[in-house]
Amino acid sequence: MRTLCINLKTPQESSSAEAFLIISPRVQFRFPHFIFIDISSTSHFFGGEARCLKKALEVAETFCADACGAIADTPPAAQMLARWKPLCIAPPDKEHEAFHGLGLDALKDLEGLQPWPQKRPIEHMISFFHTLGVHGLEGVLNFRLNSLRERWGDFGVLLWNRLHSQDLQVISPLVPRDPLVGYGYFDDPIAAVPLLMNHLQPTLNILFARLLGLARYAQKLEVLLHCEYSDKQISLQIEPVSPTRDQILFQDLLEKKLSSLVLENPIREFEVTLFDVPEKVQQLDFFEPRDNSTDRWRRLISFAKQSQCEMGFLQMEASHFPEHSFRLVTDWPEDFKAHDLIERQDDALQVKSVYAKGLSASPRPSLLLEKPQPLSSFEAGKLRFVSSLPSERIESSWWKISAQDLKNRDYYFALSQQGQLLWVFKDRINSQVYLHGYFD
């Protein structure tokens, strides 16, 4: 077994181990700030143990800027090396070679998943070895098992096993149970929005790091602010149009909502809750950028939704009459997917991305009025019809009984005096002319 140990140095919640699930499913937290990861079967995905350690330290920076780590065969040795030889990678099956140059105080950190039951026996051992003239860890390796057993009993056996990679400590798969919740308390209440956002940032970093480790998407972020001089609570809810792991989007939306607050009653404490949903499985092309047009559109529509502004795309519906044949949708349309356009000039080729290629050949206008606009006889007389025959005829069903339900339309292409290409129709029952759309 190969074990990677991360020393986060400051006390952490046990849920912090979830952020390291992107390294391996076998992760275990040990109070107060140690993370143990079994990388035996996953290090090759990162290109080797050195890169695996580098990736783990990048994740650890979310919790502690100066976190350290090391890799060894067993958790006790990995913890000791993380404390006394940061970034050390002990040779497989020869981790004792990495003990060279370590003093006896390093024995205090030879723990792993199970800390020393008491510190006093190990301190007594260190003092005893010093009296024998043994001042380095390599000297303790030369003692036989029977000698340590006779002197210190089971504690001596435990020390010998840990020094010789015989203390079996299995890292089990992590089963997440903690909700994605963060909490903070201010000794000095905060009344400035930028300062409040800075204090919320570390909590958001940790929650989204855990979200990534869990391979989940965030559907909604809820921030509850507790005021100082009363029991008043301010609740802020951030919900993009679709679940995402885009932390910057959530932060931008939260900062926009915070900017509208007047914190005359300063904030004493806060609670942050992240509501998660299963990850969307999306196979991306090798050359496709992660931040594509669809992602940028979701950011824009999320800001619009939060500002109570309705926007989107017109989606075609199966309806007989054009004004009923579309509805507003917020999803990125399939028709807007990019197509390659190859331009040739002399002997050179250039590939460009073209969006909504099919709309250019559409027989109907790209700008359609929701309700046809009646034109007066004077306005209709100014139009120049492209042809005398209609381009399209639409009639209502024969079973329509009432006169107001009867619709018989002849559609024409017409030019306005300003040169605009219009889509108009003439009601065949009363000869009324209506404007129904514009061509780009």
Secondary structure, 3 states (H helix, E strand, C coil): CCEEEEECCCCCCHHHHHHHHHCCCCEEEECCCEEEEECCCCHHHHCCHHHHHHHHHHHHCCCCCCCEEEEECCHHHHHHHHHHCCCCECCCCCHHHHHCCCEHHHHHHCCCCCCCCCHHHHHHHHHHHHHCCCCEHHHHHCCCHHHHHHHHCHHHHHHHHHHCCCCCCCCCCCCCCCCCEEEEEEEEEECCHHHHHHHHHHHHHHHHHHHHHCCEEEEEEEEEEEECCCCCEEEEEECCCCCECCHHHHHHHHHHHHHCCCCCCCEEEEEEEEEEEECCCCCCCCCCCCCCHHHHHHHHHHHHHHCCCCCCEEEECCCCCHHHCEEEECCCCHHHCCEEEEEEECCEEEEEEECCHHHHHCCCCCEEEEEEEEECHHHHHCCEECCCCCCEEEECCCCCCCHHHCCEEEEEEEECCCCCEEEEEEECCCCCEEEEEECC
